[in-house]
Amino acid sequence: MHYPENKDSQYIFDRIGSCLEHGLPFVIYRKPNEVSVIAIFQSNADLNIITDFSETGFVFAPFSMEEGVILIRPDKCYQFNVEEEGRGNTKDFDVSELGKMEHIHLVEKGIEEIRSGRLKKVVLSRKLEEKISKSPIPIFKDLLGNYPNAFCYFFHHPKVGTWCGATPETLVKIKDGKLTTMSLAATLPFEENINPRWGAKEIEEQQMVSDHIRNSLGTLMENLEIGQAESVKAGNLWHLRSEVNGIPRPDTSLLNIIESLHPTPAVCGIPTKAAKEFILQNEQYKRTFYTGFLGELNMHTDGETSLFVNLRCMEINADSASIYVGGGITASSVAEQEWVETQNKSKTMLRIL
């Protein structure tokens, strides 16, 4: 069992600075709606790869799990409580139109594939490059302040890279033998004092995700309950979400559960295999850890796990950040509107930079 030791925030951020300087792996994160920030440090630069999810530590998984799921060993584990209030930066700004026609053509190709009957849904994404002058620690602190309802993290491994994010989506949580996850899909921009008006396209998209979870998880569960869809706010966006609860069968392993859920229809499509093939063949870049998953694995008690989908994230390089945005495409999608949705989503990370 690994319970974090209390330290003041300055001690932890100083240690993070030292790890960045000396090439040592770490991750610092805060779970949604919590005040405790946890930092995990590995004492050497070894690249540890998960074998069967019986390991202990913090996992960082790519979109294609066969590329190898990274584990940061909890050689040292610290925590502190966030004191600062949310900054709530809602000021609007213009986003570059670079790459617009390429993304619209990609979406049109996806719609053709759906109308041909080969796919029901596919999630198509793109990458933006942004020059930055901020270093990763201030970026992470701003994520904490702006997105209290999200899983906020700052991950570094010298052999993998440096990533930050504020994701609204749970992949799976298991505690005391009970499983919780969510069916999350559909996006509308948040407007002050205006409730979201969901259209048929968004309602259908979210229902597809719920049906997929029922079909893929159902055989692994003693019982599975999927709640009604509700509007939830994530940063400057609305989504539709249903809570999912279940009790895994005694012979169901965590690996079975993860393989049945990842990649989710919210980041890949339906059917999963065909959608993933379409993405790998047609997106003009490699997702790596975008739309993968990350989180605690067997940290407190054996079998207790808390994993999140890696959305609303960025990869940080020396003087630039790669920001990743995408959207779910169905038969009723309109390519121009899908472009606008990715522009809205990009503001979550651009606002921080």
N, C-alpha and C positions, 0 to 999 in steps of 0.2 A: 504494500500500500504506500502511496506517495502523497502525503499531505503537505501542502506548501507552507514554508516558514514565512512569518510576517517580516517584511523589510520596508523601509521607506522608499518611495518612488524614485528618489534621486539615486540611491544605492543601485537599484535595479537598472535604471537607464544608463548609469555610468558603466555598469557591467556589460550592458548591450553594446555600448560604444567600444569597449575593449574587445568584445567578441568580433565585431565588425572589423576592427583593426587587425586582429590576429587570425582571422579566418576560422572562427569556431561557430558551430550551429546553435541556434536558439529559436524559440518562438515565444511571443507574448500575446495574450488574448483576453477578451472579456466576453462572456456569454450574454445572450439577449436579456435585457431588463435586470441585469445584475450590477453590483457596484465593485465586486472583487475582480481585480486584474491579476492574471496568473502568468508567470514567466518560467519557462523550462529551459535549462541549459545542459548541453552535452559537453563532456569534458575533452573530447577529441574530435577530429574532423572526419571520422569514419562515416561512410555512406551506408546506412543500415536499410535493408530492404525487407519488407514484411513477407512472411511465408504463408501464414494461415490465420492471422488476426488473433492469435493467442498471446501475442507480445504485449508489452506494456510501454506506454509513452504517448507521443503526439504523432499522428499520422498525417501525411500530406500526399494525396493521391492524384494522379493525372486523369484526364478524360478517358484515355485508353489504359485501363489498369494493367494490361500486359506489359506496359513500359516500365512497371515497377513502382510500388507504393513505398514512399520514404517514411522512415521512423526516426524521430528525434528521441533519444533515450533521456529519461528524467534524472540525470546525475545530480542536478541541483534544481530545486523547485521553490519559488518564492511567490509571495502575493502582497498586494497593497490595495487599498480602496480608492476608487476615483472620487476626487473631491470637487472637480470643476463641473459646473452646470453645462447643459447642452448649448452649443453656440447657435444652432438653428439658422445657419446661413441659407436663406431662401431667395436671395437676390438672383434675378434671372440674367442670363447672358447668352450671347450668340455662340453657336458651335460651328466649326468648319464644315463645309459641304464636301470636303475632299473624299473621294471614294463613293459618291452617291450613285452614279450610273452603274458602277461595278456591283454594288450591293443590290440595287433594283433588279439587275439582270440575274443575279444569283437567286433572289426571291422568286422571280418569274419562272426560273428553271425548276425551283422547288414546287411551285404551284402546278406546273405541268406534270411533274412526277406524281403528285397527289391525284390530279384529275385522271391520270392514266390508270389509277388503282393500285400502283405499287407501294404507295405510302398513304397513311391517314393524316399524319402530321410530321413535320420536320422542323427542328430549331436551327436557324441559320444565323451566323454571327460574323463579326468583323473586328479588326484590331486597329486602334488609333495610336499614333505616336505623339507624345506631348513633351516638349522641352520643360525641364523643371529646375528650379533653383532651391527648393526645399529639400532637406535631407529626410531619411525615412522616419526618424523619431518624431519630429514635428508632424509629419503626415499621419502617423499612427495616433498621436494625441488628438489631432483634429477629427479623425474618424471616431474616436471615443466620444468626443464632445458633440458631434453632429448626429450620430446614429446610435442612440441608446437602446433601440429595439433590435439591433442587428448583432450578429456574431462578428466582432471586430478583431482583427489579428494583424500581426507583423511577423513574418517567417523569414529566416535566413539560414541557408546552408551553402558553404563556399563551393560545393560541387553541384548545386542545384540552382541557386539564385536567390533573389530577394523579392518577396511578395507582400502586399498589404491588401486588405479588403474589409468590407462591411456587408456580409451576406444576410439576406432575409430568410433563407430557406434551410430547414432541417432535413438532412438525409435520413438519419435514424437516431433515436435515443433508446437505450435499454438500461433499466434500473429495476432492481428487485424482481427480476423475471418478467417485467412488463415492457412492451415496445410502444413507442410513440413515433409518429412521423407526420408528414403533411402532404396534402395534394395542393400544390401552388401553381397557378398559371394566370394568364391574362394581365394586361397592364393598361392603366390610364394615368395621365398626369394628375397630380394633386392640385386642387384649387381651393383656396381658403373658403370655408363656409358652404361648399358645394359638395353634395354626396355624389359618388361615381355613378354614372349611368351605363350599365353593362349592356352590350348588344349581344345578338345571337352568336357571333363569332367567338367572343370572350367566354360566354357561358358554355358553349360547346367545347372549347379548348380545355377549360378546367375540368369538365365532366370526363373528357377523354383520359386525363391524368388520373382521376379517381378510379375509373374503370380499370385502367392499366394496373394500378396498385392492388386493387381487389383481385385481379387475375394472377398477378405475379407473386403476391405475398400470401394469398389465401391458403394455398396448399401447405405452407410452412407454419401456419398458425392454428391454435386450438379454437380461437375465435378472433374475428376482425371486425371492427366497427369504424365506419367512415361517416363523419358528421356532415351537416349542411354547409354549403359554401357561404362564406362571409367575406365582406370587404375588409382588407387590412392595409394599413399605411406603412410603407417602407421608404424612408427618406422623403423625396418629393414625388413618389409614385404610389398608386393604388394597385393592389393585386387581389385576386379571389383565392381564398384558402379554405380547405376543409381539414379538420383535425382527424388523425387516424390513430386508433389504439388497438392493441392486440396482445395476445399471450402466445409466445412461440411454443411449438411442440418440443417435448424433451429432447428429441433427436435432431432438432434444427440448430445448426452452428451459426455463429455470427457471419462467417464467410458466406454461407448459404443466403443469409438475409441481404448482405451487401451486394452479392452478385445478382440477386433478384431485383434490387432497387436501382443500382447504378449501371449505366447512366439513366437518370430519370427522364420521363417524357418531357419534363420542363426544360431539359438541357439538350436532349437528343431527338426523340420523336417516337412514332408508333407506325409499324412494328420496330422495335429497338434495333435489331440487327441491320435491317435494310436502311433505316434512317442513318445509322452510324456510318455505313458504307457510303451513302450519298454525301454526308458531311465530309468525310475524309477525302473523297474524290473531288469535291467541288468547292469547298472553302479555300480561299487563296492563301492560307497561312496554317501553321500548326498550333492547335490550341494549347498544347502541353498541359499545364495545371488549371487553366481556365475550364470551368464546368467539371473539374474533378471534385474531390471532397477532402475534408480535413477535420481534425478534432482529437479529443481524448480517447484513448484506448486502454481499458482495464487499469485506469490510473488510481482509483480509490479502492474499489473492490473488484475481484475477478468477475468479468462479465458485465461490468458497468461501462457503458460507452456512450459518447455524445459526439455525433458527426454532423457536419454541415456541408452543403453544396457550395463550391467555390464560385460564387457569382459576385457582381459588383466589386471587382478586384482589379489590381494592377501589378505588373512586374516592374520593379524599379532597377534601372541601370545607372551608370555614372551621372549622366546629366539629362536623362530622359525617362519617361514612364510609358509602358505599353498598357493601354486600357482596352478591355474586351467588352463588347456589347452584342446582344443577339435578341431574337424574338421567335415565338412559335408561329409556324406557317401552317394554315389549314386551307381547305378548298375555297373558303370564303375570304381569304386574305387579299388585300390590295397592296401591291408592291410599294407604291409611294407612301402609304400609311405605315408600312412596316419600317421604312427608312426613318420616318418621323419618330416612331417608337424607339428605335436604337439611338436617335439623337437625344431624346428625353432621358433614356437610361444612362447615356454617357455623362450626363450632368452630375450624377451621384459621385463619381470619382473626380471629374474635372473641377467641381466646386471645391474639393479639398485642395487641389493643386493651385 
